[in-house]
Amino acid sequence: MRKDLNMRKGKMIAQGAHASIAFLTRHATIDGHTLQTNLRNPEEVAEWMTKGFTKICLSVDSEDDLDRIYQQAIEDGLNATLITDSGLTEFGGVPTKTCCAIGPNSNEEIDRITKDLKLL
């Protein structure tokens, strides 16, 4: 989550919520009662979904930092989704990158990228 935007708490929560389910809305569908995904790690996704939806919110200081973290996750082959707010309620009508989601993936894979980030 970008700290430099000084988002209201409610806005931050909404952006984090978008990020936390982004992989489902962008990479998965429900066929009957079966999860169908085009993700590379369906076993890790299934484990995440059945064992409590673990989430951690970390912060970056700038859009450049957000882009770097997101690109590193993509290059490492992790599930990652960049969230861009439409700017209708904040940011003066300008679409703005607010946060990204990484995962579900193994903790070790995610930690390689996020280990130096601070908790929000």
Buried (B, 14 or more C-beta within 10 A) or exposed (E): BBBEBEBEEEBBEBBBEBBBEBBBEEBBEEEEEEBEBEBEBBEBBEBBEEEEEEEEBBBBEEBEBBBEBBBBBBEBEBBBBBBEBEEEEBBEEEEBBBBBBBBBBEEEBBEEBBEEBEEB
